[in-house]
Each structure stands twice: as structure tokens, then as C-alpha cells.
Amino acid sequence: MYIGLMSGTSIDAIDVILADFVGNEIHIHAVYSHPWPQDLRDTLLTLSQETKDQSILHDIAILDVKVGKLFAKSVLNMLEKNSISKTKIHAIGSPGQTLYHHPDGNPSYTWQLGDPNVIAQMTNITTIADFRRRDVAAGGQGAPLAPAFHDAYMRSSEENRGVLNIGGIGNLTVLSADKKLPVIGFDTGPGNALLDAFAYQQQHLRIDKDGAWAASGQVHADLLKDMLEDEYFARPAPKSTGRDYFNLEWLSYHILGLSLPPEDIQATLCQLTIDSIANSVTLHNIQRLLVCGGGVHNSLLMQGLADKLPDCKVESTEAIGINPDLVEAICFAWLAKQRLNKQPSNLSSVTGAEQPVVLGGVYL
């Protein structure tokens, strides 16, 4: 059995799953969600919106250990809660907590926190981590990594499918019914990141639950048009992004000189997520869009996507029997399995890497 961890760019909780992979079937044995301490979450959110030149290395080094300890505690709590022996676990797959992601820099890099040495030491379980940097070293974006998992377990020969994760950042996987065609995957742009950041800045809301605050405002067409003209949206795949790009500083640039009610800005940010995703989906002949991640619970987002994509069936991954809140945690359990089996698990067609490579470092 394998343990998969996931704490995405929304930093809302640490999801822990225990899974087995038998043929084409996924068997989930246990699920656990561990909350982030508010002070640690706030620090990470603040740092991830700063430029690389603003950060203090000492503070980041301390955070690396703290995040590692919290990941380990999450694993141990899940095992204790479910009375599962460590001896049954082959490995933990830890994605780390992304702080900075600059795959197009010179040199290119991506940086995740959550020291895997700490996780392995505290749990006494083999830990697989640092999945992204080998892909970046091979000339890839280092993200998204989930498309290989989507290809293995969600592809259908009967329809063209898209798998959309709406976390802090939105990412889309395109799975053609024709298995001869390569998998396409990329970050569409902001998912919940701008919505959450602005809701907290203006209303001290951790999330805009169900899009209620956004629904109280009106979309500002000119602001929306201006934001959609950001060069990232027009850039062809492979591409990836993060909070260190789509953040409150980015928003401040676009609203400079405008006098708009905050709820109108929030409504426009929600429409930005909808339109940027829908624009990406319409570039491909997707017949069914399977949605996972926190955004699947935002009815305003989901209805907006359905309205913008009338020729595409938009629904949760629950429709194919996979809990939308667990897809990425399951993915990292699978990536850990791939690493132990010495199997490449990046897709060059997705990340742009020069070749398929085995991802992740092993910490015994």
C-alpha cells in the first residue's frame, strides 16, 4: 500500500490517503484530512506571493522543517486513526508545498517545502519526494504532474475527456479517445488563488464559500478583458504557473485607477477563472470535463463553466467513482509507486521535458 499526500496552492488542508493500485483499479483503504495551523498557513501564503528577492532564507529553511513535520504528523495521525501498521506501507509520496515556481527562468527552477528527511525520520517509512525538479532539469515545466495519472486511470476510448483540477491554480488534462494521440496538460491560470486572496484581504474570509460573495457583485467587462489579455493566457502549452505570479500584486496592477466595489472585483475574478478555463477547454474537442479540487464545491464556478461550455458535459470526477477531493493525493501515492518501480512518470507532451524521466528522490 502507498500513502499519498496533497496540500495544493490553496493550502486549505493536508489530505492523506492510503491506496493500492491493482491493474486498472484504485483501492482506497483510508482517508484523512489534517488542518494547517493558521500561523503557518498565513506565513506560507504571504511568502508565496512575494518575489524571490524579497524572501529571507533563514525563515524559509525553518518553514521547510516545520512543513515536513506537519506532513509526517498527518501520516502518523492517519495510520493511528485507522489502526494501520507502518509495516504495511511501501512508501509515502509527498508533493511538498510549492513556494516558488519559475520553470521559464534562466536558470529554471521550482521549489517545494516539506523536508522529506524529516518525514522519513519521523514516520520510519520510505518517503518519495521532490518529484518536480528532475522534470525541470530535463527541460520541462515540472508541472502539471497529474496528467500521467489521469491517463492511466481516467482515459476513455468512447469520448474525449478533460480532467480539470481547480485548486489555487487551475490545470487541465486533455485525454483523447484516440489513444494514439498524446496527452496534453497545462496550467490554465488562476483557480481559487485570486478569489481566496482577495476575499481574505477584503472580508477576512478564508474562502468565498460557494461563491456567495462573488455572486453579490457584477462582472466588470473592461477589467475582465484587461486581465484576460495577460500574456500567460495566450502562451501555448506546455506552460505552468503559480501564486508567485497570479497574486494580489498582479491584481493591484490591473485594478489601479479603478473605483469598483470589492464585490464587483470578486465577481470579475470568478469570471476570470471561468473564462480562462473555458477558453482553454474550447481549444480542444473535449466532450466531457471531469472536475476535481476545491473549486468543484463552488457552485458559481461550476455553473459558470457549464454555461460557457454548452457542448461539453461538466461534472465532478465523482461521476466516474473518484472522490474529487482526493484525486491529487491519489496521484502522489501512484507517483511514489512509479518511483519505487523505476518507471518514468512525466509526460514530455505535457511538461515539455526532453525525455521521460523517473521522478522523485527516495528517502529511506
Buried (B, 14 or more C-beta within 10 A) or exposed (E): BBBBBBBBBBBBBBBBBBBBBEEEEBEBBBBBBBEBEEEBBEBBBEBBBBEEEEBEEEEBEEBBBBBBBBBBBBBBBBBEEEEBEEEEBBBBBBBBBBBBBBBEEEEBBBBBBBBBBBBBBBBEBBBBBBBBBBBBBBBBBBBBBBBBBBBBBBBBEEEBBBBBBBBBBBBBBBBBBEEEEEBBBBBBBBBBBBBBBBBBEBEEBBBBEBBBBBBBBEBBEEBBEBBBEBEBBEEEBBBBBBBBBBBBEBBEEBBEEEEBEBBBBBBBBBBBBBBBBBBBBEEBEBBBBBBBBBBBBBEBBBBBBBEBBEEBBBBBBBEBEBBBBBBBBBBBBBBBBBBBEEEBBBBBBBBBBEEBBBBBBBBE
